[in-house]
Amino acid sequence: MIRSHQSHLPTKNPSTNDRMPEQLTLYTAKICPFAQRAELALEEAKAEYTRFEIDLQNKPEWYAPKVNPASKVPAVAYGGPKVAPDQPSPDSEKIAESLVLLEFIADLYPNSTLLPKDPVDRAKVRFFIDAISTKFAPGYIGAVLRGESFDTLFQGIEGIQSLLGKGDFAVGNSFTNADAAALPFIARTLVALEHDLGAFPAGSGSQAFKTLQEDPKYARFRAYYQTLASRESFKKTFNEELIKDVYGKRFTALRAEKQGGK
């Protein structure tokens, strides 16, 4: 978490859970699955916020010193005066890291469903998020970005599928932070496999996608993804054509390099 020198979180009646959120600017990038997590949460919470796209290949010089020293997205500027996003105020709180922001947004909007009221369900949400981080994401990174075996990816999918209960979502029948954490990675994985765009050998992605679509073993996973992908929050925050274009350019060259091409 990155903080400025002065806090502008409301101090009046600190025990209340219905404070009015202050102005919030989200620094994000459509290509980034971590950034989409925060966008999904904000949309599901029906939050008022200003969205500012950061070009990850050509980041503004002011971004790191004024918003996030790690120079990554997502990050937010919260509170302080309402200013142009490219002129962030030093009087606003600067907060970064996708999972930190999911918790922050849930705290700002306690009447949303992002974190359930029941302590057991809240624990289940956090456990599911941990499974995404430790089981699914490594498989996506290994198979799609590095061209490694699909075994870890399929094991990750089976791992999170085993945690899905009887409800439509990761935990129960409402969209939570668990879904916000998972959906960006699942969506990018499926786009990469369907269109055979990755560091893996040509044709293997399409075969893996066919397995996920046809094997009865993954029926619960398919139903879960369809539920999430049908939501307006996802449609508003996901750009499949952009993903295909960027992955196509990135992995065509990488695959040729791996295969000894020019």
N, C-alpha and C positions, 0 to 999 in steps of 0.2 A: 504494500500500500504506500502511495506517495502522497504526502500531505504538504500543503503550504503552511506558512507560519501562523495563519489565523483561521480559526474555525468559525464557520457560519451555520453550523447545524443549529436548529432551533433549540433554545434553552428554556422556554416557557413551559411549565408543567411537564418535565421530562419523563414522567411516568406514563403519559398518554401514548396510545398506539395509533392515533388518528391525526398526526401532524400533517400539515400541508407541505408536500415536497417543494423544494426550491427549484430554481432553474437548473436544467441538466443538459450538458452538451456531450454527445457521444462521438468519440473519434474512432472510426471503424474502417473496414475495407471489405468490399463484396467478396473478394476471393478467399478471405480468411475464415476458417471454420470457428476459430476461437472468438472472433469478433461477432459472428452471427449469433453465437450464444447470447450475448448481451442484447442484441437487437430483438431476438425472439422474446426474451424476458420482458423487455420494455413494451413490445407490442401486446403481449399477453396481459400485461398489467394495465394496458390502455394509458400508458404514461404520456405526458407531454414532454417532448425532448427535441433538441436540435441535433440533426445528424450531419456529421462532417466526414467526407471520404478522404482517407489518406492514401496517396499513391505509394505503395510499399517499395516500388522500384526507384522512386524519386521523392523521398520524404522531405517535407518543408524543413528548412533550417531551424525554425522556431519550435518545432514539435518536441524534440528531446529536452531542451532546456526549460521549456515552459509548460509541458504537459507530462511527458513520461521519459525520464532519463534512460530507460531501457529501449526507447524508440520503437516500442511495439504497440499493436492494437490488440484488443480494445482498451480504451481508457476513457475516463469521464472527467469533466470539470463540473463540479457541483456547488451550487450556492454562489454568493458574490453577485456583482452586478451583471445584468444581461448585456453581453458584448458580442462582437463578431467572433465566430469560432476561431478564426485565424489570428485573433488578438486576445488570447485567454487572459483573464484577470488574475493577478497574483493573490487576490482575495478569495478565490474559489478553491475548494478542496479538489485535489487531483488524486484519483483512485484508478488503479489498473489491475490487470489479471482477470481473466474471464470468470473463474470460479468465485473469486472475491466479489466481482460485480454481480453475479447471480444472487449471492447472499444479500448484498447491499440493496439491490432492487427489490428483493422480497421484503426486506426490512422497511424500505420506503413505502411499499404498497402492501401492508399486512392484510388487506381485504382481498387481495388476489389469491389465486390458488398455488402460487409458485412454491410456497412451503406450507404443507398441511398443518393444521392446528394440533393434530394428535402427535404426541412425541414419538410413538412407534413409527408412524408413517413418515415423520420428518427424518428419522434415522434410516428408513428404507430409501428415501430420496438420496440421502448422502451416500449410502452404500452403493446404490446404482451408479451414481456419479463416479465413485471410486472404481467401479468395474469398467466404466467407459475409459477412464484414464489408464488403468493398468492392464486391461484385457483387450478392448476393442481398438483404441487409438494406436497401440504399438503394431497391431496387425495391419491396419490401414497404412501406416507409415512404412512398414516393412515391405508389404506387397506392392503398393501403388507407387510410393516415392522412391523405393530402393530396389525394386525388382526381386525381392526375396520370396521364399516359398509362400504359397497361399495358406499353408497349414495354420499358421498363427492367426491369420485373419478369420478363417472358419472357426477356429477354437474360440476366438473372441466373440464372434456372433453367437455361437452356441452358449457361451458363458452369460451374455446379457439376456439371451432368450430364456434361459433357465430362471432368471430373476423376474420375468414378467408374470404378473398374477392374472386373475380372471378379468380385471378391468381392461378398458381400452388403452390405458396409458401405462407408463412404467410403474406407477404406484396409484392404484385406484382408478377412478373415472374422471379425473381432472388433470389438465396439463400442469406439470410442475417443473421445477428446475432440473429434475432428472431428464425430462424430455428435451429441455432446452440445451442441456449439455450433450446429449446423444445425437440429436437430429442433424446438426451440421456435418458431423463425421460420417454418419450413415448415408446421407444424401450424396456427399462427394464420392464416397466409395462406390455407390451404385452407378453414378454417372461415369466414373472412370472405367468400371468394369463393362458396363453396357456398350460404351463406345470404344472399348479396347485402348484406353488412353492411360498409359502408365509405364513405369520402367521395366515391367515384366515383358517376357517374350511375346511377340505378336500372336494374337489369337487366344492366348491363355486367359486374358481378361474376359473376353466374350464367353468362353466356356465356363468360367467361374460364375458369371452373371446368370447363365442358363441354369446352372445348378441351384443357385439361390432362388430362382423364379419357379423351378419345377419340382425340386426335391421336397416331398412331404415333410421331411425333417425340419424345414425352415418355414413352415406355414405360419407359425405364430409370429415369427420375425417379419414376414411379409405383411401380415395384417397390422402389426404394430406400426410399421413404416407408413402404410397407406393411411392410417388414422392421422398420423402426424403431418404427412405431406398434404393432406386435404385442408389443413387449417389456413386461414387467411394470413396469420402471422408468418407462416412459412412462405407462402406465395409472395408476400410483400418483401421478404428479406433474402430470398434465394434467386440467383440469376444463373440458370442452367447453361444458357448460351455462353455466358462469360466463362464459366468453369470449363466448358468444352473447348473454348478458344484458347484459354491460357494453358490448360493441360495438353492440348494438341501441340502447341508450339514447344512447350517445355519437354515433353516426353518423346516427340518425334526425333529430336536431336539426341536426347539421352539414349534412346534405344539404338539409334544408329551407331553411337559411340560404343555402346556395350557390345554390339555385334561386329565392331571393327569397320563400320562404314564411315563415310566422310560427311 
